[in-house]
Amino acid sequence: MKLAEALALRGDTQKRIAQLRARIVANAHYQEGDTPVEDAAALLAEVELAVGELEVLVRSINATNSAIQLEIAPKSPSGGRRRQQSGAATASEVTMTDALARRDSLRLRHSILVEAADAAQDQGMFRQMRSELRQISALQVPDLRAQADTLARELRELDAQIQQANWLNDLVEG
């Protein structure tokens, strides 16, 4: 099984567990004289098996992510990545786990920059009278947008590498 298939199976298993949990809660009580729609005890047994399957799957995914090596381009001083040029620093090898952590931090940085640019952008606030105080942006919106674009490109490139590795690497049995 490829890593990408295991990741899809993990998502399906997590959804199944969530559905079973909801069904257990819905059938935990029933009115005297009625019969429950489903047997809550049987659902508990089923969810226990699903959680066990999930645990084995997550261990294998984690073992695989620790074993996979990806070549990542060096970061540029601005936080983005440089295009490879003659004399430029070479790519470094990192584990998939490191690449996933990098992707998460890039997503967070990108969302913060976009949110900051949106908040700093002139929202068309007009003054009714000259005596009203003007709202002035504390940040340079074009610079924030440029930084966000650089991070978005880096994020896309890294995500493509991660997706490629997911389909090229077999799952390590954990």
Residue, then its C-alpha position, 0 to 999 in steps of 0.5 A: m500500500k502506498l502512503a497516499e492510500a494509507l492517508a486516505l484510509r486514515g481519513d475514512t477510518q476517522k470519519r467512521i469513528a466519528q459516525l460510530r461515536a454519534r450513533i453510540v450517543a444517540n442510542a445510549h438512552y431509550q424510553e422504557g417499553d421501546t427498543p433502541v434503534e441500534d445496540a449501543a454495546a455492539l456499537l462500542a465494540e465496533v468503535e473499539l475495533a476501528v480505533g485499534e485499526l486507526e492506531v496501527l495505521v497511524r503508527s505505520i504512517n508515522a514510521t513511513n514519514s520518518a523514513i522518507q527523505l525529501e530534497i528541499a530547496p534552501k530558504s531565502p533570507s525573506g523566508g521564501r525559497r530561492r530559485q536555484q542559480s549557479g553558486a546558490a546553496t544546494a537543496s538539503e535532505v529532510t524527513m517527511t516529518d520535517a517537511l510536514a512541519r515546514r508546510d504547517s508553519l508556511r500555512l500559518r505564516h501565509s494566513i497571518l500575512v494575508e489576514a494582516a494585509d486585509a486588516a491594514q488595507d484601506q476599507g473605504m472608511f470615509r470621514q463625515m467631517r474634517s474633524e474626525l480622525r483619519q484611519i492610517s494603515a500601520l503596515q505596508v499592504p503591498d509588501l505584505r501581499a508580496q511576502a504572502d505570494t512568496l510564501a504561497r509559491e513556496l507552500r505550493e512547491l513543498d506540497a507538490q513534493i509531499q504529494q509526490a512522495n506520498w504516491l511514490n513511497d510504500l507504507v512501512e509496517g509499524 
